[in-house]
Amino acid sequence: MKRKLISAIGVAGMMISLAACGGDNGDGDKTGADGYAGETLTVWVMDGSSPDQWQKDVQAAFEKKTKAKVKFEIQQWNGIQQKLTTALSEENPPDVFEIGNTQTPAYAKTGGLADLADLKTSIGADWAESLNESSIYDGKQYAAPWYFANRVVLYNKKIWAEAGIKDTPKTRDEFYADLKQIGEKTDAEPIYLPGQNWYHFVGLTIGEGAELVKKDGDKYVSNLDDPKVAAAMETYKKFQALSKAPKDKDEATPQQAEVFAKGNVGAFIGMGWEAGTAVAANKKIESDIGYFTIPGATADKPEGVFLGGSNLAVAAGSKKQELAKEFLKIALSDQYEGELAKQNGVIPNKESLQTNLKGNAVAEAAAPAAAGGGTTPLIPEWAAVENAPNPVKQYMTAVLNGKSPAEAAKQVEAEFNKRLSQQQ
């Protein structure tokens, strides 16, 4: 299923002060089975995030436990940053809301999110560390991990069979060798990999243990000149050399799934929902599409991946914070977290719940990489970096066009640091 897991572009710069809006826990002293009778909790979820049946089941369990009502309000990703910023500054914000994982630090910094340390203690002991990382800011738990998705390899089974390849690769070297074999034994383009598929590049840096920024005194600056970042870029360059895709475009220009749909591409790296885009462009290709985990340097560890996803947070200004936490205890319980994973094919917040993905080919391919995944830097200053023209994309294109990683890093350093300083 297609969902837009967007980053926090411009959030830090446009947010007004929210700290002054933090209300008291007006429901904190309510106890007993009927303690919340007559209350209504407002929950914002994004379009496509939670199936109708999941909402109904959670609603029923919540109302049974608390005697309170819950009102789900569906939001659109487009414009949500400004809408949420405004809502959190008002007297009656949504009590619980879905927030993009890379958006969380910016909202936490401004005081818009309630501290959920007690929730982490009560139900989050076994949340996957890689998935919970984005919920923490300045050492405090300001949100709860909800669901995630990451990239996989989508491949054309017919082309791979034509090339004489029987098994999917388990290591990066095997993957490269298979793609080369496709190029040598078929007329197909081995892989469609545009020069600016930067979220895949972010995954490669995560696999190398690299950081895109570093601390210089009291500020963050570019770390693109790190040898580990260079190693990730060299891996990207090696695979991109097998592709005819433009070096100065990303995966959306043109849509890589639509290129794949023409039936003459061996593989591409993308989100699972992109298979639907390919099928919409060419229904005949549906039976030829397969999936596998992006292979890493060794067979025991998949490639690093960017984890896009959503957290659930409680507004600091909510007057129903204890009731909101009761909702989260239900929504994030094994029962309903597992149900969401099964219905939507998303990665749940606990590795033990990945059994709910059985039978979903895309999710089964994505899940093994989640434990070793990560995100872009979880700092509010990062938001401006992703504004077009993204200097990381420019760095990638420069390397692919012949500059050394060090030269390319130097070329974009000033703009990168300007973005990090919010001086645009």
C-alpha positions as CSV (number, residue, x, y, z in Angstrom):
1,M,0.0,0.0,0.0
2,K,1.3,3.4,-0.9
3,R,1.8,5.9,1.9
4,K,3.8,9.0,2.0
5,L,6.3,8.8,4.8
6,I,7.6,12.4,4.6
7,S,10.3,14.0,6.5
8,A,10.1,17.1,8.6
9,I,10.9,19.7,5.9
10,G,10.7,23.1,7.4
11,V,9.0,22.1,10.7
12,A,11.6,23.5,13.0
13,G,11.6,26.9,11.2
14,M,7.9,27.3,11.1
15,M,6.9,26.1,14.5
16,I,5.8,28.6,17.1
17,S,6.5,28.1,20.7
18,L,4.4,25.2,22.1
19,A,5.9,24.8,25.5
20,A,3.6,27.5,27.0
21,C,0.6,25.5,25.8
22,G,1.3,22.4,27.9
23,G,-1.8,21.8,30.1
24,D,-2.1,19.9,33.3
25,N,-3.2,16.3,33.4
26,G,-6.8,17.2,34.0
27,D,-7.8,13.6,34.1
28,G,-4.9,12.4,36.2
29,D,-7.0,11.7,39.3
30,K,-9.7,9.6,37.6
31,T,-9.6,6.0,38.6
32,G,-11.9,3.0,38.5
33,A,-13.9,1.4,35.7
34,D,-16.1,4.4,35.1
35,G,-13.4,7.0,35.8
36,Y,-13.5,8.3,32.2
37,A,-17.2,7.9,31.4
38,G,-18.5,10.8,29.3
39,E,-15.0,11.7,28.0
40,T,-14.1,11.7,24.3
41,L,-10.5,11.3,23.1
42,T,-9.5,12.8,19.8
43,V,-7.0,10.8,17.7
44,W,-5.5,12.0,14.5
45,V,-4.2,9.3,12.1
46,M,-2.9,9.7,8.6
47,D,-4.8,8.6,5.5
48,G,-4.0,5.0,4.8
49,S,-2.2,4.3,8.1
50,S,-4.9,2.4,10.0
51,P,-7.6,0.2,8.4
52,D,-11.2,0.7,9.3
53,Q,-11.4,-2.7,11.0
54,W,-8.4,-1.9,13.1
55,Q,-10.0,1.4,14.2
56,K,-13.2,-0.4,15.1
57,D,-11.5,-3.1,17.1
58,V,-9.3,-0.6,19.0
59,Q,-12.2,1.7,19.6
60,A,-14.3,-1.2,21.0
61,A,-11.5,-2.3,23.3
62,F,-10.8,1.3,24.5
63,E,-14.4,2.0,25.2
64,K,-14.8,-1.3,27.1
65,K,-11.8,-0.6,29.3
66,T,-12.3,3.1,30.0
67,K,-16.0,3.8,29.3
68,A,-14.8,6.8,27.3
69,K,-15.3,7.4,23.6
70,V,-12.6,7.7,20.9
71,K,-12.9,9.8,17.8
72,F,-10.6,9.1,14.9
73,E,-9.9,12.0,12.6
74,I,-8.2,11.1,9.3
75,Q,-5.6,13.6,8.1
76,Q,-3.8,14.0,4.8
77,W,0.0,14.1,4.6
78,N,0.0,17.1,2.4
79,G,0.1,20.2,4.6
80,I,0.0,18.2,7.9
81,Q,3.1,19.9,9.3
82,Q,1.5,23.3,9.3
83,K,-1.9,21.9,10.5
84,L,-0.4,20.0,13.4
85,T,1.9,22.9,14.4
86,T,-1.2,25.2,14.6
87,A,-3.3,22.6,16.4
88,L,-0.6,22.0,19.0
89,S,-0.5,25.7,19.8
90,E,-4.3,25.9,20.4
91,E,-6.3,25.3,23.6
92,N,-7.8,22.0,22.4
93,P,-5.2,20.1,20.4
94,P,-5.7,16.5,19.3
95,D,-5.0,14.3,22.3
96,V,-3.2,11.6,20.4
97,F,-1.7,12.0,16.9
98,E,0.4,10.1,14.4
99,I,3.7,11.8,13.5
100,G,6.3,10.9,11.0
101,N,9.4,9.4,12.7
102,T,11.7,12.0,11.3
103,Q,9.3,14.8,12.3
104,T,9.4,13.8,15.9
105,P,12.6,15.6,17.1
106,A,11.4,19.0,15.8
107,Y,8.1,18.8,17.6
108,A,9.7,17.5,20.8
109,K,12.3,20.3,20.8
110,T,9.5,22.9,20.8
111,G,7.7,21.4,23.8
112,G,4.7,20.1,21.8
113,L,4.9,16.5,22.9
114,A,4.2,15.0,26.3
115,D,6.9,12.9,28.0
116,L,5.9,9.2,27.7
117,A,8.6,7.7,29.9
118,D,6.1,5.9,32.1
119,L,4.5,4.4,28.9
120,K,7.9,3.1,27.8
121,T,8.3,1.5,31.2
122,S,4.9,-0.1,31.2
123,I,4.6,-1.5,27.7
124,G,7.8,-0.7,25.7
125,A,10.5,-2.8,27.2
126,D,10.8,-4.9,24.1
127,W,10.3,-2.2,21.4
128,A,12.9,-2.7,18.8
129,E,15.8,-0.3,19.5
130,S,16.2,0.8,15.9
131,L,12.5,1.5,15.7
132,N,12.2,3.4,19.0
133,E,15.2,5.6,18.3
134,S,13.2,8.3,16.6
135,S,10.8,8.6,19.5
136,I,13.6,9.8,21.8
137,Y,14.8,13.3,22.0
138,D,17.4,14.7,24.4
139,G,17.3,11.4,26.3
140,K,13.5,11.5,26.9
141,Q,10.7,9.4,25.4
142,Y,8.5,11.8,23.5
143,A,6.5,9.4,21.4
144,A,6.0,5.7,20.9
145,P,7.0,3.7,17.8
146,W,4.0,2.5,15.8
147,Y,4.7,1.1,12.3
148,F,7.6,1.2,9.7
149,A,8.5,0.3,6.2
150,N,11.8,0.0,4.3
151,R,13.1,-0.6,0.9
152,V,13.5,-4.1,-0.7
153,V,14.7,-5.4,-4.1
154,L,11.8,-5.8,-6.6
155,Y,12.9,-8.0,-9.4
156,N,11.6,-9.5,-12.6
157,K,11.6,-13.3,-12.1
158,K,11.3,-14.0,-15.8
159,I,14.5,-12.0,-16.6
160,W,16.4,-13.6,-13.8
161,A,15.4,-17.0,-15.0
162,E,16.4,-16.1,-18.6
163,A,19.8,-15.2,-17.2
164,G,20.1,-18.6,-15.6
165,I,19.8,-17.4,-12.0
166,K,18.0,-19.8,-9.8
167,D,18.3,-18.3,-6.3
168,T,18.1,-14.8,-4.9
169,P,21.4,-13.4,-3.7
170,K,22.4,-13.4,0.0
171,T,25.4,-11.0,-0.1
172,R,26.2,-7.7,-1.8
173,D,28.8,-9.4,-4.0
174,E,26.3,-12.1,-5.1
175,F,23.8,-9.4,-5.9
176,Y,26.3,-7.6,-8.1
177,A,27.4,-10.8,-9.8
178,D,23.7,-11.7,-10.6
179,L,23.1,-8.3,-12.1
180,K,26.2,-8.5,-14.2
181,Q,25.0,-11.9,-15.4
182,I,21.7,-10.4,-16.5
183,G,23.6,-7.8,-18.5
184,E,25.7,-10.4,-20.2
185,K,23.1,-13.0,-20.9
186,T,19.9,-11.0,-21.6
187,D,18.9,-7.8,-23.4
188,A,17.5,-6.4,-20.1
189,E,18.9,-3.5,-18.1
190,P,20.3,-5.3,-15.0
191,I,19.0,-2.7,-12.5
192,Y,17.3,0.6,-12.7
193,L,19.1,2.8,-10.2
194,P,18.8,6.6,-10.7
195,G,21.7,8.7,-9.4
196,Q,19.7,10.4,-6.7
197,N,17.8,7.5,-5.0
198,W,19.1,9.1,-1.8
199,Y,17.1,7.1,0.7
200,H,18.8,4.0,-0.6
201,F,22.1,5.8,-0.2
202,V,21.1,6.7,3.4
203,G,20.6,3.0,3.9
204,L,24.1,2.3,2.7
205,T,25.6,4.8,5.1
206,I,23.7,3.2,7.9
207,G,25.1,-0.1,6.8
208,E,28.6,1.4,7.0
209,G,28.0,2.8,10.5
210,A,28.4,6.3,9.1
211,E,26.7,9.6,10.2
212,L,25.8,12.3,7.7
213,V,26.4,15.1,10.3
214,K,28.8,15.6,13.1
215,K,29.0,18.0,16.1
216,D,31.4,21.0,15.8
217,G,31.2,22.8,19.1
218,D,27.6,23.6,19.7
219,K,26.4,23.1,16.1
220,Y,26.0,20.4,13.6
221,V,28.0,20.4,10.3
222,S,28.3,18.1,7.3
223,N,30.1,14.8,7.7
224,L,30.0,13.8,4.0
225,D,33.8,13.8,4.0
226,D,33.8,10.8,6.4
227,P,35.6,7.8,4.8
228,K,32.6,5.6,5.8
229,V,30.2,7.9,3.9
230,A,32.6,7.6,0.9
231,A,32.5,3.8,1.2
232,A,28.7,3.9,1.0
233,M,28.9,6.1,-2.0
234,E,31.4,3.9,-3.8
235,T,29.0,1.0,-3.3
236,Y,26.2,3.0,-4.8
237,K,28.4,4.0,-7.7
238,K,29.4,0.4,-8.4
239,F,25.7,-0.7,-8.8
240,Q,24.6,2.5,-10.5
241,A,27.2,1.8,-13.3
242,L,25.0,-1.2,-14.3
243,S,22.0,1.1,-14.9
244,K,21.0,3.4,-17.7
245,A,19.1,5.6,-15.3
246,P,20.0,9.3,-15.3
247,K,22.6,10.3,-12.7
248,D,20.9,13.6,-11.9
249,K,17.4,12.4,-11.2
250,D,15.7,10.6,-8.3
251,E,13.4,7.5,-8.3
252,A,10.3,9.6,-9.0
253,T,11.5,11.3,-12.2
254,P,10.6,9.2,-14.0
255,Q,8.8,6.9,-11.7
256,Q,11.1,3.9,-11.4
257,A,8.2,1.4,-11.1
258,E,6.8,2.6,-14.4
259,V,10.2,2.0,-16.0
260,F,10.3,-1.4,-14.5
261,A,6.8,-2.1,-15.7
262,K,7.9,-2.1,-19.3
263,G,9.4,-5.5,-18.7
264,N,13.0,-4.9,-19.7
265,V,14.6,-4.2,-16.3
266,G,16.0,-6.9,-14.0
267,A,15.5,-5.2,-10.7
268,F,15.1,-1.9,-8.8
269,I,15.3,-0.9,-5.1
270,G,12.1,0.6,-3.8
271,M,9.1,0.4,-1.4
272,G,6.8,-2.6,-1.7
273,W,3.8,-0.4,-2.8
274,E,5.8,0.4,-5.9
275,A,4.8,-3.0,-7.2
276,G,1.3,-1.7,-7.4
277,T,2.5,1.3,-9.4
278,A,4.2,-1.1,-11.9
279,V,1.1,-3.3,-12.2
280,A,-1.1,-0.3,-12.8
281,A,1.2,0.7,-15.7
282,N,1.3,-2.9,-17.1
283,K,-1.0,-5.6,-15.6
284,K,1.0,-8.3,-17.5
285,I,4.0,-7.9,-15.3
286,E,2.2,-8.8,-12.1
287,S,3.1,-12.4,-12.1
288,D,6.7,-11.7,-12.8
289,I,7.4,-9.5,-9.8
290,G,9.4,-11.0,-6.9
291,Y,11.0,-9.5,-3.8
292,F,14.0,-10.0,-1.7
293,T,15.9,-8.3,1.2
294,I,18.6,-6.0,0.0
295,P,21.8,-8.1,0.6
296,G,24.5,-6.8,2.8
297,A,28.3,-7.3,2.9
298,T,27.8,-10.7,4.6
299,A,25.0,-13.2,4.5
300,D,24.2,-12.9,8.1
301,K,23.4,-9.2,8.0
302,P,21.2,-7.5,5.4
303,E,22.1,-4.1,3.9
304,G,21.3,-1.0,6.0
305,V,18.0,0.6,5.2
306,F,16.2,3.8,5.8
307,L,13.3,3.2,8.1
308,G,10.4,5.4,7.2
309,G,7.4,5.2,9.5
310,S,5.2,6.8,12.1
311,N,5.2,7.2,15.9
312,L,2.2,8.0,18.1
313,A,2.5,11.0,20.4
314,V,0.4,12.7,23.0
315,A,0.0,16.5,22.9
316,A,1.6,18.3,25.8
317,G,-1.4,20.6,25.8
318,S,-3.9,17.8,26.0
319,K,-6.1,17.9,29.1
320,K,-6.6,14.1,28.8
321,Q,-3.1,12.8,29.0
322,E,-3.8,9.8,31.2
323,L,-6.7,8.8,29.1
324,A,-4.5,9.2,26.0
325,K,-1.9,6.8,27.6
326,E,-4.7,4.3,28.2
327,F,-5.5,4.5,24.4
328,L,-1.8,4.0,23.6
329,K,-1.6,0.9,25.8
330,I,-4.4,-0.6,23.8
331,A,-3.4,0.5,20.3
332,L,0.2,-0.5,20.9
333,S,-0.6,-3.8,22.6
334,D,0.7,-7.0,21.0
335,Q,-2.9,-7.8,19.9
336,Y,-3.6,-4.6,18.0
337,E,0.0,-3.9,16.9
338,G,0.0,-7.4,15.4
339,E,-3.3,-6.8,13.8
340,L,-2.1,-3.6,12.1
341,A,1.0,-5.4,10.8
342,K,-1.0,-8.2,9.4
343,Q,-3.6,-6.0,7.7
344,N,-1.3,-3.3,6.4
345,G,1.9,-5.4,5.8
346,V,4.0,-2.9,7.8
347,I,6.9,-3.6,10.2
348,P,5.6,-3.7,13.8
349,N,7.4,-2.2,16.7
350,K,8.6,-5.5,18.2
351,E,10.6,-8.2,16.4
352,S,8.4,-10.8,18.1
353,L,5.4,-9.5,16.2
354,Q,6.9,-10.1,12.8
355,T,5.2,-13.5,12.6
356,N,2.1,-11.5,11.6
357,L,3.8,-10.7,8.3
358,K,3.9,-14.4,7.2
359,G,2.4,-14.8,3.7
360,N,3.0,-11.1,2.8
361,A,5.9,-11.4,0.3
362,V,6.9,-7.7,0.5
363,A,6.8,-7.5,4.3
364,E,8.7,-10.8,4.6
365,A,11.5,-9.3,2.4
366,A,11.5,-6.0,4.3
367,A,11.4,-7.3,7.9
368,P,14.9,-8.9,8.2
369,A,16.6,-5.5,7.6
370,A,14.5,-3.5,10.1
371,A,16.6,-4.4,13.1
372,G,19.7,-2.9,11.5
373,G,17.9,0.0,9.9
374,G,18.0,3.7,10.8
375,T,17.0,7.2,9.7
376,T,18.4,10.5,8.6
377,P,19.9,12.4,11.5
378,L,17.3,12.7,14.3
379,I,17.9,16.4,15.0
380,P,15.6,19.3,14.3
381,E,18.3,21.0,12.3
382,W,18.1,18.3,9.7
383,A,14.7,19.4,8.3
384,A,16.1,22.1,6.1
385,V,18.6,19.8,4.5
386,E,16.0,18.0,2.5
387,N,14.6,21.1,0.9
388,A,15.2,21.2,-2.9
389,P,17.9,21.2,-4.1
390,N,19.0,18.7,-1.6
391,P,22.8,18.9,-1.2
392,V,23.0,15.1,-0.5
393,K,21.5,14.5,-3.9
394,Q,24.0,16.9,-5.4
395,Y,26.8,15.1,-3.7
396,M,25.7,11.8,-5.2
397,T,25.5,13.2,-8.7
398,A,28.9,14.8,-8.5
399,V,30.5,11.5,-7.5
400,L,28.7,9.6,-10.3
401,N,29.9,12.2,-12.7
402,G,33.5,11.6,-11.8
403,K,34.4,13.6,-8.8
404,S,36.0,11.8,-5.8
405,P,33.8,11.5,-2.7
406,A,36.1,14.0,-1.0
407,E,35.8,16.5,-3.8
408,A,32.0,16.1,-4.0
409,A,31.7,16.6,-0.2
410,K,33.7,19.8,-0.4
411,Q,31.6,21.0,-3.3
412,V,28.3,20.9,-1.2
413,E,29.7,21.5,2.2
414,A,28.9,25.2,2.4
415,E,25.3,24.7,1.4
416,F,24.9,21.7,3.6
417,N,26.2,23.7,6.7
418,K,24.0,26.6,5.7
419,R,20.9,24.4,5.8
420,L,22.0,22.9,9.2
421,S,22.3,26.4,10.6
422,Q,18.8,27.3,9.4
423,Q,20.3,30.4,7.7
424,Q,18.4,30.1,4.4
